[in-house]
Amino acid sequence: MRAPTGISELDAMLHGGLMRGDATLVVGSAGTGKTTLALQYLINGATKFNENGLYVTFEQMPAQIYRDAANFGWDIRKLEAEGKLRVVCTSPPVLAQFVESRNPIDPIIAEINAKRIVIDSISHLESFIPASELRGELYRLVSHLKMKELTSVFTAESHEVFGDHLVVTGVGLSFLVDCIILLRIVEVQSSLKKALTVLKIRGSDHDKQLREFEITSQGIKIGVPFKDLEGVLTGTPRRTTEERFAEAFLKAAGKGK
Amino acid sequence: MNETGLRELSEKLIGTEIKAELLRLFHMNPGILDTVESIARRIGRLPKDVDPEISTLVELGVLRRERFGELDVVSLNVSKDREVQKKLIALIEGGVKE
């Protein structure tokens, strides 16, 4: 059973979509498109797959989210009025508050019968919850959402924009989630490009290629895999040995003429 | 009667700068579900100044304050807020007619 993101190329990479009821981590540095991808997942859920969604934001104000979404043609206020989507702006201590196993967002989940949820971003929890308790609290939250049969997406900020040292999260959240989607900015031939890959899906095969993507006026658009390059994830890709050999061969052949 | 009612209601609603800022914040961002400390931060004020203003808006029913564990969580009471807005409009229109 899958929960399609509605981004056709990503769904193909995921072999049909996110696993229903699973937790997914979308990780990337600032400006890579984590929020856009997460919002698109909710908008498509509400408009194409009859799955209502809840978007939980910590820092970004809903008014800003409404405005940014409108740039992609997504009318969140209309979806809220129709009871298909809800944007909740809160702070990490509220989300981490459980009383008699209830969380403050539970009534909203029930009210709109949400099937999808986005927590944007989990990195903010790190600033409010003591490091020694963070993993346990995240585990509780992930499990709580699973028990409610929500297909959840957590975003997380990776501090490395470039470089070959990639830390997905500092708190080991990658072990708590079932799927990880990595967004990265890479330099290819003196141009900055955006790259997306699926790092893991628990219990399912997936496309392991690294693909270029763009943020268009309709949202995320995923293109073809990076070809003839290796080391793209380090941010400084180089041509493959085969490509270098072919070029050297052609060069040598040209000299021989 | 209308004038007195209008004055009292508007005084309670937007009698201070902070109350006006709070109403603007919640009307533009109806999905806020947060602590007084965090709400104060969002409008660039101190919790000690914001807390009594929130209490007035809670008394009016525009905002809701619920105890959740160790936290007081504040949110917009959408239906009551609409009701108060309608009342205010009716009072203004009544005042104009007079």
Interface residues (C-beta under 8 A of the other chain):
Chain A: M61 P62 A63 E80 R86 V87 V88 C89 T90 S91 P93 V94 Q97 F98 V99 P104 I105 I108
Chain B: M28 N29 P30 G31 I32 L33 D34 T35 S38 R42 F68 G69 E70 L71 V73
